Amino acid sequence: MSSQASRPMRSAVPKAQEQGFFDRIFHLSELGTDLRTEIMAGLTTFMVMAYIIFVNPAILTSAKVPDQLTVSAVTTSTALVAGIMTIAMGLATNRAYALAPGMGLNAVVTYQLMGAMGLTAHQAMGVIVAEGIVITLLVVLGIRRYVMEVVPLELKQGISVGIGLFIFFIGLVDGGIVQADPATLVRMGDLKGIPVLITFIGLALTLFLLARNVRGALLWGILGTTIIAIIIRAVTGTNAFPPGVAQLPSRWFAAPDFSRIGDVSFSFFTKLGVITALLIVLSIMMADFFDTMGTLIGVGRQAGYLNEKGEFPQAQRALLVDSLAAIAGGLASCSSATTYIESAAGIGVGGRSGLVSVVTGLLFLLAMPFWPIVGVVPQQATAPALIIVGWMMMGVLSEAEAEAEDGRQIRLGGIDFTNLEIGLPVAATMLLMPLTYNITNGIGAGFVLWTLLKIFRGKARQVHPALYIVSLAFLIYFLRHHFGIAL
């Protein structure tokens, strides 16, 4: 055989060895996948999740607090936590789940904890660490199923939709589409200025990309809108944007900023009072917990991870990594990290193993030095992403799932709002979150109304005993903080 003919065989040996190495670690052959597919799936997942690198700093740095978070620190921490915890998920579970600071909870940190309640940034992150510790304990003690059974399905759906409406409303405000009004609370904003023009351009661009099923539509929408904003600012000379925003950066990358890692405080207990602090931690914990369970099951079903009973085998590992990610997000000052529904994108192109998560995580880590680019992005470029993500979170309202007698999963209709004992508590949960900029108010009102209406209709035994305790605690919270009654 000639030397030229032998070359392909020699080059194929390392490739086979490489495939064998990853096959031994991630069981690629057993899962019906290969190295190339897993790498492409990891890249796909990163592309559809990378918008959080831009959106998370935009939200967390918008609160004006004494120890103001910076774009450099939040961007670094966002990419760092997403990278480390996604890799950890892949290695611990060998499943293609990816994690990053969660949409919704970052808005709660900014607008509820640091905004309405006046906590400093390190106190707000202390709340996140506390809720992560609570979730971790629930997972370690094996009582997560108990928590899921306590809260009715309709209230869990209402919590998700309420947070979605919260994010949607923030997007409208950040984009200048709506603004405050002393007579009607809110009204349409001034739609003639350049900033709101950027919002509409970004929304149209993002919707076009979504309609065309473009991978990473939110990311490309943010980047495309930012480029358009830079061009418009350069052409018109407008000063509608702060210095450095919608302008080419003076540098494209820089050393990561780890200055806010570990900057947390639990003094929020003293500032808010023990009962209020515990209820806030409980509210955030429930929002985080139910979102994670829904994501693990939803993505797991698409990937074929569930067994014949619709259960997720070895869910304990995935839940443990996710709960530790909440703690990590608080410690890194980038808000609670959680499993992303966008993980389905990588699975959609064939990814199945934890190698997808490892690739995604490494790409997040490589993004850390590029934080100077994030500071260029105007809030009008991220507002469309908030609007779209808020809408996506409302999807749980349209359908529910149940298990038939033969074990099959069947789809049911959405929430029956004509039923007083169901519709009113869910509506209160959904609407009070955006209207009061406070998820605790929404969750608390839903719990209290649900329990009272069950009692009023003679169905007190249908309410779980634990729900009575939680509802009473929320009732005390309302009486003390909104009615001014000393208890």
N, C-alpha and C positions, 0 to 999 in steps of 0.2 A: 504493500500500500504506500502511495506517495505521501510525502510530508504534508502537502496541501490537503489531501483527503483526510489526514488524521487530525487536522486542527479542530474541526467541529466537535470531535469526540473529546479532545482535551478540554475545550471550553465548556463542554456540557457537564463535566465532572464537578466543578465547583458549584454550578447551578443546582445539580442534584443534591450535593452535600448541603447547600444552603437551604433548599426545600426541606431536606430531611431534618435539619436543625430546628427549623420553625415548626415542622410537623410534630416533632417530639414534644415541643413545649405547648403548642396550641391545638394539636390534634386536627390539623387542617383536613387530612384525608377522611377522617372519621366524620367531620362536619360537612363534607362534600364541597370543599372549597380549595383554593390554592393561594400561593404567595402573592402573585400579581393581583388577584381579585381582592385580597385583604388590604393590600397597600392602596389600591384605587378606592376601595370603600372607606378607608381611613381619611384619605384626601377629600372625598365627597362629604363625609360627616363634618370635617373641619370647615369646609367652604360654607356649608349651610348654618354652622354655629358661630362663625367668626364675627358675625355682626355684634355679638355680645362684647367684644373687645372695644367697640366704639360706643355702644349704647350704655353699658354699665358705668363707665366714667362720666358720661353725659348726665346720667341721673344722679349719681352719688355726689358729684361736685356741684350740683345746682343748689344744694342747701347751704345757706349762709350761717355757719355756726362758728363758735370761737376757735375750734381746732380744725379749720377747713381742710377737707380732703383735697388732694391735688390730682390732676390728670395723670401725671407721671407715676404717682404711687398707686392709684387705683388701676390704671392700665397694666402696670407690672404685676400687681397682685391678682388681677382677673386672669391674665394669661398663666401665671404661676400656679394658682389653685386649680384652674381648669386642666392644665397639663399634668400636674402631679396626681390629682384624684382620678382623672380619666385613665392614666396609665395604671394606677392602683386597681381600678375596677377591672381592667382587662386582665391583669395578672392574677387577681384574686378570684375572679369568676369565670374567666375565659368566655365572656360574653361581650358582644359589640355595643356596650352602653358607653355613652360619653357624658361628662359632667361639666358644669360651669356655673358661675353665680346666676341664680334664678331670676327671671323676669317676674315682676310682681312683688317679690320680697325686697328687691332693691328699692322699689318705689315706696314700700312701707317704711324702710329704714330712713329714707330721705324726707318724705312728706308727713309721715305720722310720728316717727320717733324723734327725728331731729327737727322737724318742722313744727307740728302742732303741739308736741309734748315738750319741746325745748331741751332734749337731751343733746349732749355733746357727741361728737363722732365716736369717741372711744367708749362712751356709755352705750350708744346705740349698738355698737359692735359687741359689747358685753351681752346685750339682749340676744343677739344672734348666737353667740357662743353658748349661752344658757339653754336656748331652745335646741341647739344641736346636742348638748349633753343629755337633755330629757329624751330626745328621740333615740339616742344611742342606748340609754338605759332601757327603753322600751324594747329595743331590738335584742339586746343582750339577755334581758329577762324573759324573752319569748312571749310577750303579751301584746304584740302588734295587732294580732287578729282580734283581741278583746277590744282594742281601741276602735278598730274598724266597725265592730258590731255595735258599739255604743252610739255612734252618730248615724242617724238615718241617711239613706242614699241621697234623698232629695236635698238635704242640707249640705252634704258634701258637694253635690253638683252646684248648689247655690254659692258656696264658697269660691269655687273655681270661676264661675261666671262673674261673681262680684269683683274678684281680682282682675279679671279680663276687662270689665267695664272701667275699673280704676285706671288700668294702663291705657286703655283707649282714650279716656278723658284727659289724662296727662299728655298724650300725644296731641290732642286737639289744642290744649293750652300752650304747650311748647311750640307748636307750629303757628300759633297766632290765629287759629281758626275761630276759637272762642276766647272770651276774656271776661273778667269780673264786671259786674254791674250792680250798683247799690240797690236798684229797684227790683231787678229780676234775678239776682245772684249771678247769672251768666248771660251773655249775649254774643252775637256774632262779632268777631274782631274786625279791625280795619283791614279789609282785603285788598287794599290798593298798594301797600308797601312792598319793597323788594324782599324782605324776609319771608312774608307769607307767600309771595310768588315762588320762592325757593321751595317752600313746603308743598305747594300744589304741583310743581314740577317733579319733586321727589316722589310724591304720592302717585302721580301718573306713571312715572318711570317704574316704580316698584310694582304697581298693579299690572303693568304691561308684562314685566318679567315673570310675575306669578302666573298670569294668564297663559303665557307661552311655556310654562313649566320649566323655567330656567333654574338650574341648580344654584343655590346661594343667592336667590333673588334679593333677599333683604340686604346682604352684604354688598352686592353690586349696585343696589339702589342707593345705599348710603354713599358709596364711593363715587358713583356717577353724579349724584346730586351735589356732592362736595366739589367736584371738578367744575360743574356748572356754576356753583356759587362763587368759586375762585375767579372764573372768567367774567361773570357779571360784576363782581367787585372791582376787578381790574379795569373793565371797560367804562363803568359808570362812576368810579371813584367814590361810591357810597361809603358812609361811615356808620351804616346801620348795624354792622357787626363789631364785636369787641376787637381790640388789637390782636393780631396773630390768627384770628379766626377767618376762614375763607380766604386765606393767603398762603402762598407757597411757604413751606416751613424753612427756617434758616438751616436746619439739619434734618436728615431723614431718619437717623437712628442715634441712640445714645445709651449709656450704661443704664440698666434697669434700676428703678428706684424702690428699694426695700425699706424705706424709712418708716412706713406705717405698720409693718408686720409686728404683731405682738402688742400693739397699742390698744388695749381693751381695758375696760373698767366695769366692775359690778356695782358701782355706786348708784346705778339707776334704781336699785331697791330703796335706797335712802331717799332719793329725789321723788320717786313716784309713790312710795308706800308699798308695803309688802304685797297686799292683796292686788292692787292694780298692776304691779310689776309681774306677779305670777300669772294674772289673766292675760297680760300682753304676751308673755312667753308662751302660754298655752295657745293663744290665738295663732301666733306665727307658727308654732309647732304643728298645729292641725293643718294649716294651709300647706306647709311644707310636706308633711307626712302623707296626706291624701294625694297630693300632686305626684309624689314619688311612686306610690302604689299604682296609680293609674298609668303612669309612664312605663313602669316595669312590665305590667300586664299587657298593655297595648302594644308596645314594641316587641315584647316577648312572643306574643301571638303571631305577629308578622314574621318573626324570625324562626318560628317553630320551636321555641324554647319551652312551651307549655306542654304538660302531659295530657293524657286523654280526659282528665277531669277538669282541664282548664287551669291547673295550678302551675306555679313556677317552682320547679325543684331547686333546692339550695338557694331559696330566696334570701335566707339569712345573711349570706355573704354579701349579696348586692345591697341589701338594706343597711348592713353595717358600714360598708364603704360610703354609701350615700349619707348616712348620719354623721360619719366622721368628716365628710366634705362640708357639712353645715358648720361644724366646729372650725374647720380649716378656713372657711370663708370669713367667719367672724374674726379669727385671729389675724388674718391677713388684711383686714379692713376693706373687703370687697363684697360684703354681704354673703348670705347663705348660698352655698353651692349645692346643686341638686342634679339629678339625672334628667337629661334633655330628651324631649320627644323627637327632636331632630336626629336622634340616633337612628331613627327609622330610615333616614336617607342613605346611610352606608349599607344598611341591610337591604334596601331596595335595589342596590346594584350588585348584590351577591355576597356581601360581607357576613360572616357568621361567628368568627372567633374573637378572642380577646386581642388578637393582633391588630384588629381594626381600631380598638381603643388606644393601643400603644402608639400607633401611627398618628392618630388624632392628637393624643397628648403631646407627643414630641413636636408637632407643628405648633401647638399652642405655646410651648416653651420657646420655640424659635421666634415667636412673635414678640417676646418681651422687649427687645431693644428698640422696637419701632414705635414706642409710645409718642415721640414727637409728632408723628402723623396724626394721632388721635386728637391732639390739641387744635388741629386745623379745622376739624369737622364742626360745622355750626349745628345748633340744636334743631334747626329746621330740616337738616338732613337726616337726623335720627327720629324725628317726630313721625314720619310715615311708618317706620319700623315698629314704633310703639302702637300705632293705630292697628297695624296688621296683626301683631302678636296679641293685642287685646282681643281682636275679633276671633283669632284662632282659639283662645282660651274659652270662648263662649260655646264652642262646639259640643261640649258635654251636655248642653241643655237640650239638644235635638234628639238624643237617643240615650238609652240605657241598656244594660245587658243583664240577663238573669239565666239561671241554670234550670233547664227543664227536668222532668222526672227521670228521663233516660240519660241525663248527664250532658246533653247538648247545650251549647250556649245559644240563647235566642235573644233577638233584639226587641226591645219594648219601645213604646212611645216616650216622649219627653215628660216633663213635669205637668201635672194636672193643676193649672192655676185656678180652675173653677172650684176646687176643693179648698174650703176655708182653712182647714187645719194643716194643709200642705202648702198651698199657694201663697198665703200671706206671709208665713215665716220665711219662705224662700225668697219672695219678693223683697222683704225687709233686708235680708242678708245681702242680696245682690245690689240694691240701690243705696243703702246707707254707706257702703264702702266708698264709692266715688263721691257721693254727695257730702260726706263728712271728712274725706281724705283719711279714713281710719278703718282698718279691717276689724279691729277689736269691736267697734260699735256694731258693725254688720253681723259678725259672728254671734256676738252677745245677744242682739235683738232677735236673731233667728232662733237661738236656743230657748230664750225666755218665752217667745211667742209659741213655739212648737209645744213646749211643756204645758203652758197655760191652756191652749186650745184643746189639747188631749184631755186635760182635766175637765174642762168645761163641757166636753162632749161625752163624758163618762168613760173615757178610754185610758184612765190613769195607769192601768196595769200594762199598757203597751209601751210605756216610757221606761227605758232602762234606768235602774236605780242610780247609776253613775251620772246619767243625764240630769237627774234632779239636783244632784250636788253641784254640777257645773252651772246649771241654770240659776241656782240660788246665788252662787258666787258672782255671776254676771249681773244679777238683779242688784246685789249689794254695790257692785261697781257703778251701775247707773245711778242709784240713789245717792251715792257719795259724790260722784264727779259731775253729774249732770243735773241733779235735783238739789244738791247742796245740803243733803241730810247727813248729819254726823252719826256714824255707826261704829 
